[in-house]
Amino acid sequence: MGGESNNEGEMGLNHGHDPSMPLYAKADPYFSSSDWDPVVNGGGFSSSPYPSVVMDNPGMSCFTHYQSGSGYPDMPASLLPFGDCGGGQFLGSEKNGESVGRLMRAGESHDQVSDDGVSPTRKRRQAEAESQRNKKAVEEFQEDPQRGSDQSQKRQKDGQSKETMNKESSQSEEAPKENYIHMRARRGQATNSHSLAERVRREKISERMRLLQELVPGCNKITGKAVMLDEIINYVQSLQQQVEFLSMKLATVNPEINIDMDRIIAKDLLQSRDRNTPTLGLNPFSGFQGTIPNISTTTNPQYNSLPQTALESELQSLYQMGFVSNPSTMSSFSPNNGRLKPEL
Amino acid sequence: MERQIINKKKRVFSVEPNKIPPSEVFTRKYTSHLVPALKKLNMNKNSSQVNQLTVKHEVDMALALSAQEFAWSRFLLQKLSSSNNPTTATSSSSNGIRIQERSGKEGGGDEDGEIEEKLRELQKLLPGGEEMNVEEMLSEIGTYIKCLELQTIALKSMVQDTT
């Protein structure tokens, strides 16, 4: 461990001479995914719009502390937040989906590594030493990793069930898996550790809100968090009221339930076909048309294999949220032969 | 034969899991949970007096069971199973009233306070939202919205089918 810290120290000190060498290159053996490099490099060093990281002795000592405290398995985990910070802060330089995708992959690979390395929660500050410099400063924060690792385990099991549902796991793995957030204070802004943490948090929140904006109908033109939140609240409320109303109605007509699975699915597809845009709008009473090609109203529900085209776009945009829905893959329904083949 | 149909209905995993769109999966799961439950309700009650609240309960239960990948569904399940007497039906309708409560509380940092308030309101709407931190809650809200939409569609078609 002493040798390791020495290496880190050398790299930290050599930053001026070798800006292209990433600070975390040493940790590459612990990283299975190489996708991190662009994020790390772009964030840390030459190629990004931000100037290079200035790491001095306090930074090195932090690394030492970190390693001695928790051991190697935590090392890769520490690099995650840097990437996440990259995702949060450097969104201007790369696409949202990309960064989320990268984080997701690296996050998944990390789950095995950092499972046992649960380090105690501690907060670190380099604000005093680094704020003396007038350039950007790097700070380290440590969030609660225990809760994080639990959640990440749960989420990984759930997230592996369906690939298209990775949106949830990817986005939730960002937050829990951070043991450190390597923030870069922008020029002229306070380097106080609190305000930096606050800024990280805010950026994450605004990122999520951007994604929500695509989900709630009619919110493209809205700028501003408050109005957007209002819209979301109203939408959720109206959806809940609709559900309640419908369930009341269902209660009154309950005795003759005559469910047609294919019809329900077909209507679902029709609704998604209507929403041929990135914003999925729910038009409650416009989706029901009489031109459903495979209607068979019988007493026992019948199932048929449905085309899997239109809905992919719909829920992909939900679960991955950063991706634009794919309206071009809609095709007509396959004819219903009344056979039962929902899945094989 | 019918039993085979019912059994096959419940299985929603396919050999190639990526091919089936998740919303379809959700809808299938949802209806496969809800329809038998309603039929059972029907048979148990033995009359047309099916209680509205129990139907709502079943509706919520089906929603929670069909979306178990998400955190809010776990909270919803908890809520439903803990309060097994159908008192939870009024929760969604009273949400509209509760929203107005906190609109008067604004301290320093006006705009931020507003936003925080709204986030808190949003948290109340989501089952279990108050126990999550804000970022998590925002992602969960997205999936919740989606599932609510699908649920509405399914319910609508159920209602329409029977009228």
Chai-1 contact restraints between the chains, C-beta under 6 A:
chainA,res_idxA,chainB,res_idxB,connection_type,confidence,min_distance_angstrom,max_distance_angstrom,comment,restraint_id
A,D158,B,E69,contact,1.0,0.0,6.0,A-B,restraint_1
A,K162,B,P17,contact,1.0,0.0,6.0,A-B,restraint_2
A,K162,B,P22,contact,1.0,0.0,6.0,A-B,restraint_3
A,E163,B,N18,contact,1.0,0.0,6.0,A-B,restraint_4
A,T164,B,P22,contact,1.0,0.0,6.0,A-B,restraint_5
A,M165,B,P22,contact,1.0,0.0,6.0,A-B,restraint_6
A,M165,B,E69,contact,1.0,0.0,6.0,A-B,restraint_7
A,E168,B,T143,contact,1.0,0.0,6.0,A-B,restraint_8
A,Q171,B,S139,contact,1.0,0.0,6.0,A-B,restraint_9
A,A175,B,E135,contact,1.0,0.0,6.0,A-B,restraint_10
A,K204,B,E135,contact,1.0,0.0,6.0,A-B,restraint_11
A,I205,B,V134,contact,1.0,0.0,6.0,A-B,restraint_12
A,R208,B,L138,contact,1.0,0.0,6.0,A-B,restraint_13
A,R208,B,S139,contact,1.0,0.0,6.0,A-B,restraint_14
A,L212,B,G142,contact,1.0,0.0,6.0,A-B,restraint_15
A,L215,B,G142,contact,1.0,0.0,6.0,A-B,restraint_16
A,L215,B,I145,contact,1.0,0.0,6.0,A-B,restraint_17
A,K225,B,I115,contact,1.0,0.0,6.0,A-B,restraint_18
A,A226,B,E114,contact,1.0,0.0,6.0,A-B,restraint_19
A,A226,B,I115,contact,1.0,0.0,6.0,A-B,restraint_20
A,L229,B,K118,contact,1.0,0.0,6.0,A-B,restraint_21
A,I233,B,E121,contact,1.0,0.0,6.0,A-B,restraint_22
A,I233,B,L122,contact,1.0,0.0,6.0,A-B,restraint_23
A,V236,B,L125,contact,1.0,0.0,6.0,A-B,restraint_24
A,L239,B,L148,contact,1.0,0.0,6.0,A-B,restraint_25
A,Q240,B,S92,contact,1.0,0.0,6.0,A-B,restraint_26
A,Q242,B,T152,contact,1.0,0.0,6.0,A-B,restraint_27
A,V243,B,Q151,contact,1.0,0.0,6.0,A-B,restraint_28
A,V243,B,T152,contact,1.0,0.0,6.0,A-B,restraint_29
A,E244,B,S92,contact,1.0,0.0,6.0,A-B,restraint_30
A,L246,B,L155,contact,1.0,0.0,6.0,A-B,restraint_31
A,L246,B,V159,contact,1.0,0.0,6.0,A-B,restraint_32
A,S247,B,V55,contact,1.0,0.0,6.0,A-B,restraint_33
A,S247,B,K56,contact,1.0,0.0,6.0,A-B,restraint_34
A,S247,B,V59,contact,1.0,0.0,6.0,A-B,restraint_35
A,M248,B,Q52,contact,1.0,0.0,6.0,A-B,restraint_36
A,K249,B,V159,contact,1.0,0.0,6.0,A-B,restraint_37
A,L250,B,V55,contact,1.0,0.0,6.0,A-B,restraint_38
A,L250,B,V159,contact,1.0,0.0,6.0,A-B,restraint_39
A,A251,B,V50,contact,1.0,0.0,6.0,A-B,restraint_40
A,A251,B,Q52,contact,1.0,0.0,6.0,A-B,restraint_41
A,A251,B,V55,contact,1.0,0.0,6.0,A-B,restraint_42
A,V253,B,T162,contact,1.0,0.0,6.0,A-B,restraint_43
A,N254,B,N42,contact,1.0,0.0,6.0,A-B,restraint_44
A,N254,B,V50,contact,1.0,0.0,6.0,A-B,restraint_45
A,P255,B,N42,contact,1.0,0.0,6.0,A-B,restraint_46
A,P255,B,S48,contact,1.0,0.0,6.0,A-B,restraint_47
A,E256,B,T162,contact,1.0,0.0,6.0,A-B,restraint_48
A,I257,B,L38,contact,1.0,0.0,6.0,A-B,restraint_49
A,I257,B,T162,contact,1.0,0.0,6.0,A-B,restraint_50
A,N258,B,D161,contact,1.0,0.0,6.0,A-B,restraint_51
A,N258,B,T162,contact,1.0,0.0,6.0,A-B,restraint_52
A,I259,B,V35,contact,1.0,0.0,6.0,A-B,restraint_53
A,I259,B,M158,contact,1.0,0.0,6.0,A-B,restraint_54
A,D260,B,D161,contact,1.0,0.0,6.0,A-B,restraint_55
A,R263,B,S157,contact,1.0,0.0,6.0,A-B,restraint_56
A,I264,B,T31,contact,1.0,0.0,6.0,A-B,restraint_57
A,I264,B,A154,contact,1.0,0.0,6.0,A-B,restraint_58
A,I264,B,S157,contact,1.0,0.0,6.0,A-B,restraint_59
A,I265,B,E24,contact,1.0,0.0,6.0,A-B,restraint_60
A,I265,B,T27,contact,1.0,0.0,6.0,A-B,restraint_61
A,K267,B,I153,contact,1.0,0.0,6.0,A-B,restraint_62
A,K267,B,S157,contact,1.0,0.0,6.0,A-B,restraint_63
A,D268,B,T27,contact,1.0,0.0,6.0,A-B,restraint_64
A,D268,B,I153,contact,1.0,0.0,6.0,A-B,restraint_65
A,Q271,B,I153,contact,1.0,0.0,6.0,A-B,restraint_66
A,L282,B,E149,contact,1.0,0.0,6.0,A-B,restraint_67
A,N300,B,E2,contact,1.0,0.0,6.0,A-B,restraint_68
A,Q308,B,K19,contact,1.0,0.0,6.0,A-B,restraint_69
A,Q308,B,I20,contact,1.0,0.0,6.0,A-B,restraint_70
A,Q308,B,P21,contact,1.0,0.0,6.0,A-B,restraint_71
A,L311,B,P21,contact,1.0,0.0,6.0,A-B,restraint_72
A,L311,B,S23,contact,1.0,0.0,6.0,A-B,restraint_73
A,L311,B,E24,contact,1.0,0.0,6.0,A-B,restraint_74
A,E312,B,P21,contact,1.0,0.0,6.0,A-B,restraint_75
A,E314,B,S23,contact,1.0,0.0,6.0,A-B,restraint_76
A,L315,B,P21,contact,1.0,0.0,6.0,A-B,restraint_77
A,L315,B,P22,contact,1.0,0.0,6.0,A-B,restraint_78
A,L315,B,S23,contact,1.0,0.0,6.0,A-B,restraint_79
A,L318,B,K146,contact,1.0,0.0,6.0,A-B,restraint_80
A,L340,B,I5,contact,1.0,0.0,6.0,A-B,restraint_81
A,E343,B,S14,contact,1.0,0.0,6.0,A-B,restraint_82
